[in-house]
């Protein structure tokens, strides 16, 4: 018969183990664009489940869901209905700035790629921002906060000077990538669509559609399109899952870079959009597209958003915005 002291010790040990138990079910959210291919590879091949099991978490249930934009991602993360959010750089910076002095700051987990983003138009004669009219409507994933919205503000500042960043905000409307393409091609009131691959590439194949803006030209260099972010609470309470996620993301990126044709087929299988494997394979082999976990251009976005008052704090370095697992990266 167990002594009372031993029983108490066992109960305390059980309580301690329960307090430190990691989650057995998580949800990862992505958006409908080629930039989220690493998460699709992870989903298709069960990579995270495998790596979690290797770290002592067998039978981890991993759910993947698709959300339309950064604002929806942030709402879901704050409500704890997802554990990893993925999207453009600005929504991460917004939530980092908003939560940095709270008990549960949100930080970046990793980059996923560097890819150009295009603003395409269906109205002839629009060859610069100066040709836009009040009657134009520009679809993008989230008004004012999406990466496309910030890029439009950056382009306005570059074209017209500081103080003109928000000149075209009034023209923008929130639409998912697929809905924006349908609106652009159906000649509704939407005359422009600031989106991402492969939607932007499918649009430019259509007669009468032309490119107005290119994010690489706005920024002056290739830069990160998609990042992943999470809460400090999840990061601290689930170190094995977090480590498994980082390992899985790196593994998925290596798979893409080693077998682009195979990765293209995975995208077509899971995306549900109109792109075929030939187009995706072509995009993956473009010199402008790179799948990498190293952040690039993060500081440029953060500085702009701070200067224009979108966030109330200034990051001293891009590393301030990310968890420490990114510290060894040669990012910017």
N, C-alpha and C positions, 0 to 999 in steps of 0.2 A: 504493500500500500504506500502510495506516495506521501511524503511529508508535506505539511502545509507550506513550508519554505520552498520546497521544490515546485509545488503547484504554482505558487505565486511567481516564481522565477520563470516558469514556462508560460504563464499568462502574460507576463511583461514582455517576454521574447516574442510571443505571438503578436502582441500589440505593436511592438516595434517593427516587426516584419510587415504587418498590414499597413503601417503608416508610410513605409517606404516602398510599397508595392507599386510597380509601374502599371500604366493602363494596359488593358488587354484588347482594346478596340479604339482605333483612331480614324479620322476622316481627313483626307487631303483634297483640297479644292484646286481646280485648274480652270483655265479659260479656253475658248475655242480658237486656238491659233497654233501655228507650227512651232512657236517658241516654247510650247509646253510639251514638246516631244519627249524630253527625258522622263517626265512623269508618266507618259503613256507607255514608254518602254518598261518602266518600273511596274506599272499595273499589268501589262500584258505578260510579263515573265515572272511575276511574283517575287521580285528582287528584294523588296523590303521585308517581306515575310521570312525569306531565307536568311537575310542578314540579322534580323531580330532573333530568330531561333538560334543562330550561332552565338549570340550574346546572352543567351539564357532566358529568352522570352519566346517560348514555343507557342504556336497557334495564335499569333497576333492577327487580329482581324483588321484589315486595311480597306477602307472604303474610299473610292474616288468619286467626286461629284464635280459638275461643271457649273460655274457661276459666270454671269455676264460681264462683270467689271470689277475694278478695284474697290469701289464703294461697297458693293455687295460682299466682297471678300472681307473687308474690314469689319463690317457689321457681323458677319458670321464668326470671325475670329474673336471679337469682343464678347459675343454671346456663348463662346466655347462650343459652338456646334461644329466647328472644324478645328483642327490642331495645326495644320500647315496651310497657309494661304500663298497663292502664286499669282503674279501679275506684273504690271509695269512698275518702274522705279518710284514714281511719285506717291502712289498710295502707301507704300512702305514708309516713305519719308514723313508723310502726313501723320501716320499712326505712331511712328517713333517719336516725333515731336510732341504729339498729344499725350503720350503715356510715359515719357521718359522720367518724370518726377513722381510717378505714381508707385504703388506697391507692386505693380505687375507690368513693367515696361515691355513694349514690343520691339523686337530687333530683327534684322535680316539674318537669314540662315545661310543663303548662298545665292550667287547668280546662276543663270542657266544658259545664257547665250549672249551674243552680240548680233543684232539684226537691224536692217534699215526699215523704217516705217514711212509709208507714203500717204499723202493727201491727194486723192484722185478727184477729178471734176468731170461732170457730164455737160457742162455749159461751155460752148465754144467762146473763144476770146478771153478766157481767164488764164492769163499767162504769168501773173504775179498777184500778190496780195492786194495791190492797188486796184486790181480789176474786180474785186469782190464788191457786191452790192448788198444793201440791207435786205433784199428779197432772197438772197442765198441762204441755204440751210446746210450746215455741215454736220453729218452724223459722226459720232465717236462713242467709245464705250461708256464714258461718264463725263458729264459736263464739269469743267473746272479742275477736276482732280485726276483724271486718267493721264497716262503718259502722253497720249495724243493731244489732250487739251493743253498740257504744259508745253509741249513742243510748238503748238500753234501760238501760244503766248510768247515763247522764245523767238519765234519767227517774226512776230509783230514787233517785238522790241528791237530785233536786228534790222528790220526794214524801216521802221519809223522812229526809233530811238526810245530810251527809257521813259516810262510813263504811259506808253501805248500798249503795254502787255495785254490788256484786257479789251482792246478795241473790237476783237472778233468773238468774244465770249457770247455775245448776244445772238450770234448766228448758229451756235452749236446746239445740238439736240442729242440726248442720250439714246443710243441704240446698240444692241449687241452686234458683233461683227457680221453674222449672217443677215440680220434684219437690215443693217445699214447697206449691205450689198444689194439686197432686194429693192430697197428704196431708191438707191442710186440708179439701178438699171431699169426701173419701171417708170422713170421720168416723173416722179411725184414732186413735191416741193423740195425734196432733198436734192441738192445740186453738187454736193461734195461729200466724200467719205474718207475720214482719216482712220486707217485701220492697220492691218498687219498681214503678213504672209500666212496662208496662201490666198486669202480673200483679195488682197490688193493685186496680186498677180492675175487672178481670175478676172477681176474687173478690167484690168488693162488689156486683156485679150479681146474685149468687146469693142465694137465700133463706136466712136464718139467719146470714149473715155481717155483722158490724158492725165499725166502726173503734174501736180502743181508744186508739192513740197516733198523733200526727202530728209529724213531725220539726220542722216550723216552729214548733209550739207548745212543743216541748221546748227548742229553742234560743232562741226568742223573736223569730225573724226568718227570712226566706228565706236559704238558704245553699247552697253548692256541694255537689252530690251526687257527681259523678264528676270525677276528675282523671287525668292521665297522668303516668307517671314513667319515668325511664331512668337508666342508670349514667353516671357522669362519664367513664369510659373511652370508652364509645360516643360520648358528647357531644363529647369532645375529638378523637377520631380520625376522626369523620365529620361535620365541620361543615357540609358542603354538604347532606348528607341531613337533618341535624337542622334546618337552616334551611328546607329544602324541606318538612319535616314541619310546622313551625310555620305556614308560609304555606298549606299544604294544609288544616290544621285551621281556620284563620281563614276560608279560602274555603268550606269545608263549612258552617261556622256561618252565614255570610252566605247561602248557598243555602237552608238550612233556614228562616231568618227571612224570606227573600224569597218562598218558594214552599212553604208548609207543607203544602198538599195533595199536591204532588209528593213532598215529603220523606216524608209518611205512606205513600205508595205504595212508596217505596224500603224503608221499614222493614218493611212487610208482606211484600215480596218476599224479604228477606234474613233475617228474624227466625225464621220457622218456628213462631211461637207462635200462639195462637188469636185474637189481636186483628185486627180488620178496619180498613180504611183510615178509616172513619168515626170509630171510637173514637180512633185515633191522631191524626187531624186535630183532633178535639175537645180532646185533651190538649195538642197543640202550641199551640192557641189559648187555653189556660187562662192567666189572669193570674198563676197561681202557678208557671208553668213558663217558664224563660228559658234559651235556649241562648246561652252567652257563654263566652269564654276567661278572663274575669276571676275570680280566686279570691275567695270570700266565706265568712267564718266559719272559715277554716283555723286561725287563732290560737286560737279558742275550743276546737276539738278538741285542739290541741296542749297547751294549758294544762291541760285536764281530764286528758289522758293522762299528763302530767307529774305533776300533783298526786296522781293515784291510783297512781302507780308503774309504769304500763304502759311508759313510757319513762323513761330515767335522766337525760335532759338536758332543758333548757328552751329553747325557741326564743325569741330576743329579739324576733323579728318573723316574720310569715308568710313574708317574703321569704327568710329563712334556709333555708327548706325547698325553695325553687324555684331553678332556674337563673336567670341574670341576665336572660334574655329576658322575664321577668315583672316586672322592676323598675319598668317604666313604667306598669304597671296600677294602678288605684285600688282595690286589693283590701283584704282584711282577714283 
